[in-house]
């Protein structure tokens, strides 16, 4: 029985870890205000001369070990320090690290846990950035940075620097000022970023850095630009002298293929005078263009004009025709003509006829007909009403005072002329004229000129005929 007890004690002794060194730390927990530095001392004591490797498990970027190896002499302690310096944007809270000492001589190691509480200290901090808005091309990103002064004095001339990043680099940077911030006062500093057209879909980052004197406090957040086709339709009127026109730009400012429909209030009547980009289809009051497969950044143009000039010409023609019917055809018409077609020989007689017809649709009053006979002809006898004659150097003026004529009534006036010398060819006689009144309007109409003689070449003018007569008289 005694032997068994001794063996148990030996077994327990052999099973328990036996260390040839001791590891101690100055504190198992430490409170570190943000922006300050605290440290924990690690002490190693060995019974023999030894070399130890020190490591920090769970180390953060703001933790620094003063020495990774220490050497000990028998019974003489060796020390190293771990420094904790949390800065923005270190998150507030409790952190745990494990300090490890490893003997290079015996292969033994010891571990100690340290708890670090990062708290907010005195000063001003950017606490968070809140992102809202429409996150697609041509949309907006609204960033609101929440800042607070935890100190006991008023701060002045603060600023917040914003930066928007894509995976390829900085897209945008801006700076907003904050004039002052009182003790324990909070504020929100805002920034608006207009997302450029055709911006690719994906994740983007916003950094907001609060700067005061030599201190900085940074917060970061991310947002995602959505896949979206953003079609922008812009129209510009194109003035047209006798109509109207328009130039419509259709552009995809999004980041994916898009399509849209363009509608213009045009009637089927406008369609008769439409020129330009043909519509996909039309209704009684609308022309419609379907724009499809519009890739990002692509622009297409729809241009048209409605020209009413042909319609206006048609209306003018109708009006002119109506005017002719009302004011030209429906009037007192006069026609002058020569009854005989023969050569102009001296002493040969020609009969001149003048037709006067009332086609006005009403009674014509105070009708006067005038005609002129050039001096190369002599006026002989008359048939019907006799005119008043008035001679001059250049010829004889004949005037008939007819008076009234009922609607559709017609008169024929005739007289004979005899050339005083022969002429080879034709002579153009002046037109006859009719003066009359219909209602309260005084109107004057003319006949067309008429030709006397037989055409054998170019028509001699009256001046040429007079000159021929003068030469003949001089020779006589």
C-alpha positions as CSV (number, residue, x, y, z in Angstrom):
1,X,0.0,0.0,0.0
2,X,2.8,2.4,0.9
3,X,4.6,1.5,-2.4
4,X,1.5,2.4,-4.4
5,X,1.2,5.8,-2.8
6,X,4.8,6.6,-3.6
7,X,4.3,5.6,-7.2
8,X,1.2,7.9,-7.5
9,X,3.1,10.9,-6.2
10,X,5.9,10.3,-8.7
11,X,3.4,10.0,-11.5
12,X,1.7,13.2,-10.6
13,X,5.1,15.0,-10.3
14,X,6.1,13.7,-13.7
15,X,2.7,14.7,-15.3
16,X,2.8,18.3,-14.0
17,X,4.5,20.9,-16.3
18,X,7.8,22.0,-14.9
19,X,9.1,25.3,-16.2
20,X,12.7,26.4,-16.2
21,X,11.6,30.1,-16.5
22,X,8.9,32.4,-15.3
23,X,6.8,34.9,-17.4
24,X,5.0,37.9,-15.9
25,X,3.1,40.9,-17.3
26,X,2.6,44.2,-15.7
27,X,-1.2,44.2,-16.3
28,X,-3.8,41.9,-17.6
29,X,-6.0,44.7,-18.8
30,X,-5.4,48.2,-20.0
31,X,-7.7,51.1,-21.0
32,X,-6.4,53.2,-24.0
33,X,-8.2,56.4,-25.1
34,X,-8.3,56.8,-28.9
35,X,-5.2,58.8,-30.0
36,X,-3.1,58.0,-27.0
37,X,-0.5,55.3,-26.1
38,X,-0.4,52.8,-23.3
39,X,1.9,49.8,-22.8
40,X,2.2,46.4,-21.0
41,X,5.6,45.2,-19.7
42,X,6.6,41.5,-20.3
43,X,9.2,40.1,-17.8
44,X,11.0,36.7,-18.3
45,X,13.2,35.1,-15.5
46,X,15.2,31.9,-16.1
47,X,17.3,29.7,-13.8
48,X,19.8,29.3,-16.6
49,X,21.2,31.4,-19.3
50,X,18.6,31.3,-22.1
51,X,17.2,33.2,-25.2
52,X,13.5,33.7,-25.6
53,X,11.3,34.6,-28.6
54,X,8.4,36.9,-27.8
55,X,5.2,37.1,-30.0
56,X,1.8,38.7,-29.9
57,X,-1.1,36.6,-31.1
58,X,-4.1,38.6,-32.3
59,X,-1.9,41.6,-33.0
60,X,-3.4,44.7,-34.6
61,X,-1.7,47.3,-36.7
62,X,-1.7,49.8,-33.8
63,X,0.2,47.3,-31.5
64,X,4.0,47.3,-31.4
65,X,6.3,44.9,-29.6
66,X,9.6,46.6,-28.5
67,X,11.7,43.5,-28.9
68,X,11.0,40.1,-30.4
69,X,13.9,38.3,-28.6
70,X,15.3,38.7,-25.1
71,X,18.3,37.0,-23.4
72,X,18.5,36.1,-19.7
73,X,21.2,35.2,-17.3
74,X,20.5,32.8,-14.5
75,X,18.2,34.4,-12.0
76,X,18.4,37.9,-13.8
77,X,15.0,39.0,-15.4
78,X,14.8,40.4,-19.0
79,X,11.9,42.6,-20.1
80,X,10.1,43.9,-23.3
81,X,7.1,46.2,-23.8
82,X,4.0,46.0,-26.0
83,X,2.7,49.5,-27.0
84,X,-0.9,50.1,-27.8
85,X,-1.6,53.3,-29.9
86,X,-5.1,53.1,-31.4
87,X,-5.9,55.9,-33.9
88,X,-8.7,56.6,-36.3
89,X,-10.4,54.7,-37.7
90,X,-9.8,52.1,-34.9
91,X,-13.2,50.9,-33.6
92,X,-14.0,51.5,-30.0
93,X,-14.4,48.3,-27.9
94,X,-12.5,45.5,-26.2
95,X,-9.6,43.6,-27.8
96,X,-7.8,40.5,-26.6
97,X,-4.2,39.5,-27.4
98,X,-2.1,36.6,-26.2
99,X,1.6,37.2,-25.3
100,X,3.8,34.2,-25.8
101,X,7.4,33.5,-24.5
102,X,9.3,30.6,-26.2
103,X,12.6,29.2,-24.9
104,X,15.1,28.4,-27.6
105,X,17.1,26.3,-25.1
106,X,14.4,24.0,-23.7
107,X,11.6,24.5,-26.2
108,X,9.3,25.5,-23.4
109,X,6.7,28.3,-23.8
110,X,4.4,30.3,-21.6
111,X,1.4,32.5,-22.5
112,X,-0.4,35.4,-20.9
113,X,-3.7,37.1,-22.1
114,X,-4.1,40.9,-22.1
115,X,-7.4,42.7,-22.6
116,X,-7.2,46.2,-24.2
117,X,-10.2,48.5,-24.0
118,X,-10.2,51.3,-26.6
119,X,-12.3,54.2,-25.6
120,X,-13.1,57.6,-26.8
121,X,-10.9,60.3,-25.3
122,X,-11.1,64.0,-25.3
123,X,-11.3,65.8,-28.7
124,X,-13.4,65.8,-31.8
125,X,-14.2,62.7,-33.8
126,X,-16.0,61.6,-37.0
127,X,-18.3,59.0,-35.7
128,X,-19.9,57.7,-38.9
129,X,-20.8,58.5,-42.5
130,X,-24.3,57.8,-43.7
131,X,-24.8,57.3,-47.5
132,X,-28.2,57.8,-49.2
133,X,-29.4,58.8,-52.7
134,X,-30.0,57.2,-56.1
135,X,-27.0,55.1,-56.9
136,X,-27.0,54.8,-60.6
137,X,-25.4,56.8,-63.5
138,X,-26.6,60.4,-63.4
139,X,-28.0,59.8,-59.9
140,X,-26.8,61.4,-56.7
141,X,-24.8,60.2,-53.7
142,X,-25.6,62.1,-50.5
143,X,-23.0,61.6,-47.7
144,X,-23.6,62.9,-44.2
145,X,-20.7,62.7,-41.7
146,X,-21.7,62.8,-38.1
147,X,-19.0,64.6,-35.9
148,X,-18.9,65.3,-32.2
149,X,-16.7,67.4,-29.9
150,X,-16.0,65.3,-26.7
151,X,-13.8,68.0,-25.3
152,X,-14.5,70.8,-22.9
153,X,-13.6,73.7,-25.2
154,X,-15.0,75.2,-28.4
155,X,-13.2,74.2,-31.6
156,X,-13.0,76.4,-34.7
157,X,-12.0,76.0,-38.3
158,X,-12.6,72.3,-38.7
159,X,-13.0,70.7,-42.2
160,X,-14.1,67.4,-43.6
161,X,-12.4,66.1,-46.7
162,X,-14.5,63.7,-48.8
163,X,-13.1,61.2,-51.4
164,X,-15.0,58.8,-53.6
165,X,-13.0,55.8,-54.8
166,X,-13.5,53.2,-57.5
167,X,-11.3,50.1,-57.8
168,X,-9.2,52.0,-60.3
169,X,-8.6,55.2,-58.3
170,X,-10.1,58.4,-56.9
171,X,-13.2,59.6,-58.7
172,X,-14.0,62.7,-56.7
173,X,-12.7,64.8,-53.9
174,X,-14.2,67.8,-52.1
175,X,-13.8,69.7,-48.9
176,X,-16.5,71.1,-46.5
177,X,-15.8,73.6,-43.7
178,X,-17.2,73.6,-40.2
179,X,-16.6,77.0,-38.6
180,X,-17.0,76.0,-35.0
181,X,-18.1,73.2,-32.7
182,X,-18.9,73.7,-29.0
183,X,-18.2,71.3,-26.1
184,X,-20.2,68.1,-26.3
185,X,-21.8,69.5,-29.5
186,X,-22.6,67.2,-32.5
187,X,-22.9,68.3,-36.1
188,X,-23.6,66.7,-39.5
189,X,-21.5,67.8,-42.5
190,X,-23.0,66.9,-45.9
191,X,-21.6,66.3,-49.4
192,X,-23.5,65.6,-52.6
193,X,-21.7,63.7,-55.4
194,X,-23.3,63.5,-58.8
195,X,-22.6,60.1,-60.3
196,X,-21.2,60.6,-63.8
197,X,-23.1,59.2,-66.8
198,X,-22.1,55.7,-68.0
199,X,-20.5,54.9,-64.6
200,X,-19.8,51.2,-64.4
201,X,-21.9,49.1,-62.0
202,X,-20.0,47.9,-58.9
203,X,-18.8,48.7,-55.4
204,X,-17.4,52.2,-54.6
205,X,-15.9,53.6,-51.4
206,X,-16.4,57.0,-49.6
207,X,-13.8,58.2,-47.2
208,X,-14.6,61.2,-44.9
209,X,-11.7,62.6,-42.9
210,X,-12.4,65.2,-40.1
211,X,-9.3,67.4,-39.8
212,X,-8.6,69.7,-36.8
213,X,-5.1,71.1,-36.3
214,X,-2.8,68.1,-36.4
215,X,-5.5,65.5,-35.6
216,X,-7.5,63.5,-38.1
217,X,-10.5,61.2,-37.6
218,X,-11.6,59.1,-40.6
219,X,-14.8,57.1,-41.3
220,X,-15.4,54.9,-44.3
221,X,-18.4,53.4,-46.0
222,X,-19.3,51.7,-49.3
223,X,-22.1,51.9,-51.8
224,X,-23.0,50.0,-55.0
225,X,-23.8,51.6,-58.3
226,X,-26.7,49.7,-59.9
227,X,-27.0,48.4,-63.4
228,X,-29.4,50.7,-65.1
229,X,-30.1,52.2,-68.5
230,X,-30.7,55.9,-68.3
231,X,-32.1,57.3,-71.5
232,X,-32.3,61.1,-71.8
233,X,-34.5,62.6,-74.5
234,X,-33.9,66.3,-75.3
235,X,-35.8,68.2,-78.0
236,X,-34.9,71.4,-79.7
237,X,-37.4,73.3,-82.0
238,X,-36.1,74.0,-85.5
239,X,-37.9,77.1,-86.9
240,X,-39.3,76.7,-90.4
241,X,-40.7,79.6,-92.5
242,X,-44.0,77.9,-93.4
243,X,-44.3,75.1,-90.8
244,X,-42.3,73.7,-87.9
245,X,-39.6,71.2,-87.1
246,X,-37.8,69.5,-84.3
247,X,-34.4,67.9,-83.6
248,X,-34.6,65.2,-80.8
249,X,-31.5,63.8,-79.2
250,X,-31.8,60.3,-77.6
251,X,-28.8,59.3,-75.5
252,X,-28.1,56.4,-73.1
253,X,-26.3,57.8,-70.1
254,X,-26.6,54.5,-68.2
255,X,-24.3,51.5,-68.0
256,X,-26.4,48.8,-69.8
257,X,-28.2,48.5,-73.1
258,X,-31.5,50.4,-73.1
259,X,-34.5,51.3,-75.2
260,X,-37.2,54.0,-75.1
261,X,-40.2,55.4,-77.0
262,X,-40.3,58.9,-78.3
263,X,-43.8,60.4,-78.9
264,X,-44.6,63.7,-80.8
265,X,-48.1,65.2,-81.0
266,X,-48.5,65.2,-84.8
267,X,-51.7,64.5,-86.7
268,X,-52.4,62.5,-89.8
269,X,-52.9,65.8,-91.6
270,X,-49.4,66.8,-90.5
271,X,-48.2,63.5,-92.0
272,X,-49.0,64.7,-95.5
273,X,-46.4,67.4,-95.1
274,X,-43.9,65.4,-92.9
275,X,-40.3,65.0,-93.9
276,X,-37.5,63.5,-91.7
277,X,-36.8,60.3,-89.7
278,X,-39.7,57.9,-90.4
279,X,-41.7,57.0,-87.3
280,X,-42.2,53.4,-86.2
281,X,-45.9,53.9,-86.3
282,X,-48.5,56.7,-85.9
283,X,-52.0,57.3,-84.6
284,X,-54.5,60.0,-85.4
285,X,-52.8,62.4,-83.0
286,X,-49.3,61.0,-82.3
287,X,-46.1,60.0,-84.2
288,X,-44.1,57.3,-82.3
289,X,-40.5,56.3,-82.7
290,X,-39.2,53.1,-81.0
291,X,-35.5,53.4,-80.1
292,X,-34.0,50.0,-79.3
293,X,-30.5,48.5,-78.5
294,X,-29.1,51.8,-77.3
295,X,-25.7,51.0,-75.9
296,X,-24.1,53.0,-73.0
297,X,-22.9,56.3,-74.3
298,X,-24.7,56.0,-77.7
299,X,-26.7,58.9,-79.1
300,X,-29.3,58.9,-81.9
301,X,-31.0,61.8,-83.6
302,X,-34.6,62.0,-84.6
303,X,-35.1,65.0,-86.9
304,X,-38.2,66.1,-88.8
305,X,-40.1,69.1,-90.2
306,X,-43.6,69.7,-91.3
307,X,-43.6,72.0,-94.4
308,X,-47.0,73.5,-95.2
309,X,-45.7,75.3,-98.3
310,X,-47.4,72.9,-100.8
311,X,-50.6,73.3,-98.9
312,X,-50.3,77.1,-98.8
313,X,-49.6,77.1,-102.6
314,X,-52.6,74.9,-103.1
315,X,-54.8,77.3,-101.1
316,X,-53.4,80.2,-103.0
317,X,-54.1,78.5,-106.3
318,X,-57.7,77.9,-105.2
319,X,-58.0,81.4,-104.1
320,X,-56.5,82.7,-107.3
321,X,-58.9,80.5,-109.3
322,X,-61.8,81.8,-107.2
323,X,-60.7,85.3,-107.8
324,X,-60.4,84.8,-111.5
325,X,-63.9,83.3,-111.5
326,X,-65.4,86.0,-109.3
327,X,-63.5,89.0,-110.6
328,X,-62.2,88.2,-114.0
329,X,-64.6,85.8,-115.6
330,X,-67.6,87.2,-113.9
331,X,-67.2,90.7,-115.3
332,X,-67.9,92.7,-118.4
333,X,-65.6,91.1,-121.0
334,X,-64.3,92.8,-124.1
335,X,-62.8,91.1,-127.2
336,X,-61.3,92.8,-130.2
337,X,-60.7,91.0,-133.5
338,X,-60.2,91.5,-137.3
339,X,-62.8,89.8,-139.5
340,X,-60.7,89.6,-142.7
341,X,-57.4,87.8,-143.0
342,X,-55.5,89.4,-145.9
343,X,-52.4,91.4,-146.8
344,X,-52.2,95.1,-145.9
345,X,-52.4,96.8,-149.3
346,X,-53.1,100.5,-149.8
347,X,-56.8,101.1,-150.0
348,X,-57.7,97.5,-148.8
349,X,-60.6,97.5,-146.2
350,X,-60.5,95.6,-142.9
351,X,-63.4,95.2,-140.5
352,X,-62.7,95.6,-136.8
353,X,-65.1,93.9,-134.4
354,X,-65.4,94.6,-130.7
355,X,-67.6,92.2,-128.6
356,X,-68.8,93.5,-125.2
357,X,-70.5,90.9,-122.9
358,X,-71.8,91.3,-119.4
359,X,-70.9,88.1,-117.5
360,X,-70.8,89.7,-114.1
361,X,-74.0,88.2,-112.8
362,X,-75.4,91.7,-112.2
363,X,-76.4,94.8,-114.2
364,X,-73.5,96.9,-115.5
365,X,-74.0,100.6,-115.7
366,X,-72.2,103.6,-117.3
367,X,-70.4,101.4,-119.8
368,X,-68.0,103.2,-122.0
369,X,-65.9,101.5,-124.8
370,X,-62.8,103.1,-126.2
371,X,-60.5,102.0,-129.0
372,X,-57.6,103.6,-130.8
373,X,-56.8,103.5,-134.6
374,X,-53.2,104.3,-135.5
375,X,-52.7,107.0,-138.1
376,X,-51.5,104.4,-140.7
377,X,-55.2,103.5,-141.0
378,X,-58.2,105.7,-141.9
379,X,-61.5,105.0,-140.2
380,X,-64.4,104.4,-142.7
381,X,-68.0,103.8,-142.0
382,X,-69.6,102.0,-139.0
383,X,-72.2,99.4,-138.4
384,X,-74.4,99.7,-135.3
385,X,-73.8,102.4,-132.8
386,X,-71.6,105.2,-134.0
387,X,-68.7,106.3,-131.8
388,X,-67.4,109.7,-131.0
389,X,-64.1,110.4,-132.8
390,X,-61.1,112.3,-131.6
391,X,-58.2,112.7,-134.0
392,X,-54.6,113.3,-133.1
393,X,-51.2,113.2,-134.7
394,X,-50.9,109.5,-133.9
395,X,-54.3,108.3,-134.8
396,X,-58.0,108.4,-134.0
397,X,-59.7,107.6,-130.7
398,X,-63.2,106.0,-130.9
399,X,-65.6,106.2,-127.9
400,X,-68.9,104.4,-127.5
401,X,-71.2,105.2,-124.6
402,X,-73.3,102.2,-124.2
403,X,-74.9,102.9,-120.8
404,X,-76.5,99.9,-119.1
405,X,-76.3,96.2,-119.9
406,X,-78.2,93.4,-118.2
407,X,-76.5,90.2,-117.0
408,X,-75.6,88.0,-120.0
409,X,-76.4,90.8,-122.5
410,X,-73.9,91.2,-125.4
411,X,-73.2,94.0,-127.8
412,X,-71.1,93.9,-131.0
413,X,-69.4,97.1,-132.3
414,X,-67.8,97.2,-135.7
415,X,-66.0,99.7,-137.9
416,X,-63.9,99.6,-141.1
417,X,-60.3,100.7,-141.5
418,X,-58.3,101.3,-144.7
419,X,-54.4,101.4,-144.7
420,X,-53.0,104.6,-146.2
421,X,-50.0,102.5,-147.6
422,X,-49.2,98.9,-148.0
423,X,-47.3,96.9,-145.4
424,X,-45.6,93.5,-146.0
425,X,-46.7,91.5,-142.9
426,X,-48.8,92.0,-139.9
427,X,-49.4,95.0,-137.6
428,X,-50.4,94.7,-133.9
429,X,-53.4,97.0,-133.1
430,X,-53.8,98.4,-129.6
431,X,-56.3,96.7,-127.2
432,X,-59.8,98.1,-126.7
433,X,-60.9,99.2,-123.3
434,X,-64.2,99.0,-121.4
435,X,-65.1,101.2,-118.4
436,X,-68.1,100.3,-116.3
437,X,-69.7,100.3,-112.9
438,X,-71.1,97.3,-111.0
439,X,-72.7,98.2,-107.8
440,X,-70.4,100.8,-106.3
441,X,-67.2,99.6,-108.0
442,X,-65.7,101.3,-111.0
443,X,-63.9,98.7,-113.2
444,X,-61.7,98.9,-116.2
445,X,-61.1,95.9,-118.5
446,X,-58.9,95.6,-121.6
447,X,-59.1,93.2,-124.6
448,X,-56.0,91.5,-125.9
449,X,-54.2,93.2,-128.8
450,X,-55.1,91.9,-132.2
451,X,-53.2,91.5,-135.4
452,X,-54.1,92.8,-138.9
453,X,-52.5,91.5,-142.1
454,X,-50.8,88.3,-143.0
455,X,-47.8,87.0,-141.2
456,X,-44.7,86.7,-143.5
457,X,-41.9,87.2,-140.9
458,X,-41.3,89.4,-137.9
459,X,-44.2,91.7,-137.1
460,X,-43.4,95.4,-137.8
461,X,-44.1,97.6,-134.8
462,X,-46.3,100.8,-135.1
463,X,-43.1,102.9,-134.8
464,X,-41.6,101.0,-137.7
465,X,-44.8,101.5,-139.7
466,X,-44.9,105.2,-139.0
467,X,-41.2,105.5,-140.0
468,X,-42.0,103.7,-143.3
469,X,-44.9,106.1,-143.9
470,X,-42.6,109.1,-143.3
471,X,-40.0,107.8,-145.8
472,X,-42.8,107.2,-148.4
473,X,-44.1,110.8,-148.0
474,X,-40.6,112.3,-148.3
475,X,-40.0,110.4,-151.5
476,X,-43.5,111.5,-152.8
